[in-house]
Amino acid sequence: MNNVSRQQPWGLTRSAPFTSTAVTPVDPFLVELDPTTQTGVYRDATTGQLIEAGKHGTNKQTSKTQKTGGGGDGKNPQPPDETPVTDYDTD
């Protein structure tokens, strides 16, 4: 066996355990499941009061077809393709 030293890699010799002095933030709310509607309910973490979540960016998807292509030399035109186009409308 070679005389290879089994030292730690240089970077590990310079590292130290991480000690944080920062205060860990606490979420200001709790999320629970409403047993009737089976949806999430937000409550204030300190008072337990319900919190209105407000609008959260839901949308409605619509789909249309758009005729593309076609063409040809006029004598023997090609049929157009129908390409599906998806659109999103906000609620």
LUMGU-583092 format. One record per residue: x, y, z of N, C-alpha, C in turn; residue in one letter; residue number from 1. Coordinates in Angstrom, 3 decimals. Atoms other than C-alpha are relative to their C-alpha. Layout:
     neast    nnorth       nup    caeast   canorth      caup     ceast    cnorth       cup  r    k
         X         Y         Z         X         Y         Z         X         Y         Z  A  NUM
...
***
This chain:
     neast    nnorth       nup    caeast   canorth      caup     ceast    cnorth       cup  r    k
     0.837    -1.171     0.000     0.000     0.000     0.000     0.884     1.238     0.000  M    1
    -0.767    -1.245     0.076     1.250     3.515    -0.764    -0.089     0.766     1.301  N    2
     0.035    -0.896    -1.151     2.034     6.087     1.855    -0.883     1.208    -0.311  N    3
     0.943    -1.073     0.300    -1.022     8.131     0.964    -0.606     0.448     1.317  V    4
     0.562    -0.471    -1.264    -2.094    10.340     3.816    -1.515     0.035    -0.116  S    5
     1.453     0.028    -0.022    -5.699    10.040     4.789    -0.516     1.223     0.753  R    6
     0.454    -1.237    -0.603    -6.345    13.653     5.613    -1.323     0.417    -0.623  Q    7
     1.227    -0.555     0.546    -9.570    15.504     5.156     0.337     0.889    -1.184  Q    8
    -0.215    -0.969     1.077    -9.933    17.492     1.949     0.175     1.398     0.597  P    9
    -0.340    -1.330    -0.501    -8.654    21.048     2.369    -1.239     0.807     0.387  W   10
     1.202    -0.783    -0.288   -12.144    22.606     2.223    -0.652    -0.406     1.313  G   11
     0.603     0.461    -1.246   -13.380    20.457     5.099     0.816     0.405     1.216  L   12
    -0.803    -0.443    -1.137   -10.475    21.518     7.279    -0.317     1.446     0.365  T   13
     0.325    -1.403    -0.246   -11.696    25.125     6.970    -1.451     0.202     0.428  R   14
     1.422    -0.168    -0.320   -15.377    24.463     7.655    -0.234    -0.127     1.504  S   15
     0.389     0.057    -1.412   -17.113    24.855    10.982    -1.500    -0.261     0.057  A   16
     1.443     0.225    -0.104   -20.550    23.837    12.232    -0.770     1.311    -0.146  P   17
     0.831    -1.184     0.203   -23.276    26.273    11.219    -0.813     0.266     1.254  F   18
     0.818    -0.411    -1.136   -24.761    28.145    14.122    -0.711     1.273    -0.402  T   19
     0.795    -1.154     0.409   -27.556    30.521    13.312    -0.481     0.757     1.226  S   20
     0.528    -0.845    -1.069   -28.433    33.435    15.535    -1.299     0.651    -0.420  T   21
     1.231    -0.600     0.507   -31.363    34.436    13.371    -1.216    -0.675     0.632  A   22
     1.248     0.536    -0.536   -34.849    34.006    14.736    -0.742    -0.681    -1.138  V   23
     0.740     0.729     1.020   -36.765    31.374    12.796    -1.412     0.562    -0.085  T   24
     1.345    -0.565     0.117   -39.907    32.985    11.406    -1.069    -1.080     0.131  P   25
     1.130     0.905    -0.156   -43.215    31.364    12.254    -1.079     0.448    -0.972  V   26
     1.079    -0.358     0.913   -45.977    31.218     9.686    -1.107     0.689     0.778  D   27
     1.057    -0.721    -0.713   -48.658    33.741    10.645    -1.364    -0.664    -0.142  P   28
     1.292     0.645     0.218   -51.356    31.291     9.588     0.134    -1.514     0.080  F   29
     0.095     1.457     0.028   -52.447    27.678     9.822    -0.951    -0.371    -1.125  L   30
     0.907     0.480     1.040   -54.085    25.707     7.033    -0.629    -1.290     0.501  V   31
     0.737     1.190    -0.430   -56.780    23.192     7.939    -0.947    -0.408    -1.120  E   32
     0.966     0.487     0.974   -59.179    21.080     5.914    -1.398     0.137     0.574  L   33
     1.395    -0.135    -0.406   -62.843    22.060     6.160    -0.691    -1.329    -0.298  D   34
     0.587     1.316     0.227   -64.676    18.733     6.645    -1.229     0.028    -0.901  P   35
     1.211    -0.088     0.826   -67.811    19.966     4.851     0.332     0.218    -1.471  T   36
    -0.293    -0.349     1.393   -66.342    21.543     1.704     1.246    -0.690    -0.542  T   37
    -1.245     0.659     0.391   -63.055    19.567     1.655     0.961     0.971    -0.683  Q   38
    -0.926    -1.001     0.519   -61.164    22.796     0.905     0.850     0.518     1.153  T   39
    -0.892    -0.550    -1.014   -58.325    24.495     2.719    -0.593     1.240     0.644  G   40
     0.463    -1.152    -0.765   -59.230    26.996     5.435     1.217     0.595     0.692  V   41
    -1.132    -0.686    -0.624   -56.705    29.576     6.611    -0.452     0.638     1.303  Y   42
     0.300    -0.585    -1.308   -56.657    30.604    10.276     1.228     0.752     0.496  R   43
    -1.071    -0.741    -0.647   -54.608    33.193    12.145     0.636    -0.921     1.038  D   44
    -0.693     0.940    -0.883   -51.960    31.246    14.070    -0.137     0.371     1.470  A   45
     0.085    -0.390    -1.401   -52.352    33.274    17.252    -1.426     0.060     0.517  T   46
     1.374    -0.169    -0.481   -56.103    33.971    17.428    -0.936    -1.114    -0.433  T   47
     0.886     1.046     0.499   -57.579    31.087    15.426    -1.119     0.528    -0.889  G   48
     1.036    -0.592     0.848   -59.765    33.522    13.452     0.219    -0.386    -1.459  Q   49
    -0.102     0.289     1.427   -60.543    32.695     9.817     0.621     1.174    -0.735  L   50
    -0.640    -1.014     0.828   -58.461    34.583     7.269    -0.528    -0.168    -1.417  I   51
     0.437     0.040     1.393   -59.822    35.469     3.829     1.234    -0.139    -0.879  E   52
    -1.163     0.243     0.846   -57.396    34.046     1.283     0.001     0.903    -1.222  A   53
     0.040    -0.899     1.145   -58.568    36.419    -1.451     0.087    -0.745    -1.312  G   54
    -0.118     0.602     1.335   -58.203    35.824    -5.147     1.363    -0.657    -0.120  K   55
    -1.253     0.727     0.096   -55.567    33.269    -5.952     0.301    -0.457    -1.409  H   56
    -0.427     0.231     1.372   -55.339    33.318    -9.719    -0.555    -1.233    -0.673  G   57
     0.567     1.124     0.723   -57.699    30.612   -10.854    -0.390     0.470    -1.394  T   58
     0.402    -0.375     1.346   -58.647    30.538   -14.505    -0.822    -1.105    -0.633  N   59
     0.825     0.946     0.738   -60.902    28.812   -17.013     0.674    -0.244    -1.337  K   60
    -0.658     0.355     1.243   -59.435    26.958   -19.966    -1.035    -0.137    -1.109  Q   61
     0.852     0.160     1.172   -61.046    27.272   -23.383     0.860    -0.522    -1.140  T   62
    -0.734     0.555     1.123   -60.067    25.497   -26.556    -0.764     0.285    -1.287  S   63
     0.576    -0.274     1.318   -60.692    26.487   -30.175     0.881    -0.676    -1.034  K   64
    -0.848     0.489     1.078   -59.434    25.267   -33.501     0.237     1.146    -0.970  T   65
    -0.372    -1.037     0.948   -57.637    27.470   -35.975     0.434    -0.688    -1.279  Q   66
    -0.356     0.595     1.281   -57.426    26.626   -39.637     1.334     0.565    -0.452  K   67
    -1.318    -0.402     0.467   -53.835    26.696   -40.855     0.350    -0.809    -1.225  T   68
    -0.474     0.749     1.154   -52.019    25.567   -43.927    -0.888     0.196    -1.201  G   69
     0.771    -0.100     1.239   -53.996    24.780   -47.022     0.933     0.405    -1.129  G   70
    -0.845    -0.494     1.092   -52.728    26.473   -50.118     0.042    -0.990    -1.146  G   71
    -0.154     0.828     1.173   -51.449    24.589   -53.078     0.201     0.895    -1.206  G   72
    -0.248    -0.781     1.204   -51.195    25.709   -56.671    -1.274     0.612    -0.580  D   73
     1.250    -0.563     0.503   -54.840    26.769   -57.070    -0.804    -1.024    -0.780  G   74
     0.684     1.032     0.769   -55.638    23.878   -59.370    -0.321    -1.193     0.891  K   75
     0.170     1.103    -0.934   -55.197    21.236   -56.674     0.258     0.500     1.422  N   76
    -0.263    -0.543    -1.335   -55.610    23.045   -53.325     0.047    -1.093     1.058  P   77
    -0.124     0.922    -1.119   -54.603    21.269   -50.150    -1.043     0.367     1.052  Q   78
     0.950    -0.330    -1.063   -57.151    20.975   -47.326     0.737     0.664     1.165  P   79
    -0.668    -0.647    -1.129   -56.386    23.244   -44.363     0.068    -0.931     1.206  P   80
    -0.116     0.722    -1.263   -55.183    21.778   -41.089    -0.814     0.744     1.049  D   81
     0.670    -0.634    -1.128   -57.170    22.425   -37.932     0.876    -0.211     1.226  E   82
    -0.916     0.050    -1.126   -54.766    23.246   -35.123    -0.732     0.423     1.263  T   83
     0.644    -0.419    -1.245   -56.117    23.265   -31.555     0.782     1.129     0.678  P   84
    -0.602    -1.135    -0.696   -55.459    26.536   -29.706    -0.631     0.071     1.387  V   85
     0.494    -0.061    -1.379   -55.750    26.626   -25.906     0.171     1.411     0.507  T   86
    -0.021    -1.343    -0.566   -56.608    29.889   -24.173    -0.440    -0.083     1.457  D   87
     0.344    -0.021    -1.412   -56.919    30.736   -20.486    -0.650     1.336     0.325  Y   88
     0.726    -1.192    -0.405   -59.519    33.224   -19.243    -0.019     0.059     1.508  D   89
     0.046    -0.126    -1.448   -59.340    34.592   -15.717    -1.430    -0.014     0.473  T   90
     1.348     0.048    -0.597   -62.310    34.050   -13.430    -0.475     1.377     0.365  D   91
***
